[in-house]
Amino acid sequence: MAGLRSEPFLVLYVIMSVMVLVLIQFFGLTYGCSSTCPPSACPDSSGVKYQVSSIWSIPPFPTYYSNWSLSHFFRTGDFLSFDFETGHNDVIQVSRQEYESCTACNPLRVINIGPAIVPLAEKGVFYFISNFSNYCGLGLKVSVWVHGCSEGLQPTPSPSPSPSPLRVPPSSSPAPTPRTRNGSNSPAPTPAPSPDDGYPPEAGAPNAKSMAIRVGSSEILIFHWAFDICLVVFVILGSMI
């Protein structure tokens, strides 16, 4: 009789053991390093250091630093070098909103000692301003777009040809339709929409990946509760056999 009474408990004991093993394997496969490890630099690349102009100072014209940024292709793992004298300038990393308004109420990074080297450790746009005096309002700010390892280089812009006289077509003739290389008509390409009303994602701002990691942490907490319950039942059944 004792053997018959203990048989159901033995079956439950085996089932609970299998459940615990399955949960352990599920935890190891789902929440491994791939979802929480920080991004690394591009493989086989030591990173390139770009000096932001010769000196981090008020530019000679408003688009000076934007022209400098557009003339370079930045990848994760590269560095920015800001050359300035300590006590006479600074470098503040801010959000896009504060970059446009030249404010630093919620800075992401503050560097007061020059020269400064800033690592570009993730994809997205980095925004930097000077919070010294009214330098930012005078144009001392720069934004750089950092690309991932797998993204190709930007094509080098070719020099514009010298302007030539244009023939004015009659008013009745229709406008020419763009043609492809094989001569067939094709509609003008529509630019792909980018996030945040046309702006690329900011570096350091919360994104879908960080939100997924937050959700994953709550799932891990649920897993721990389920594991503890299974362990308690496991011990109780073991003592009853």
Summary of the structure (lengths in Angstrom):
residues: 241
radius of gyration: 29.8
end to end distance: 13.0
largest distance: 108.0
contacts: 537
relative contact order: 0.16
helix: 35%
strand: 16%
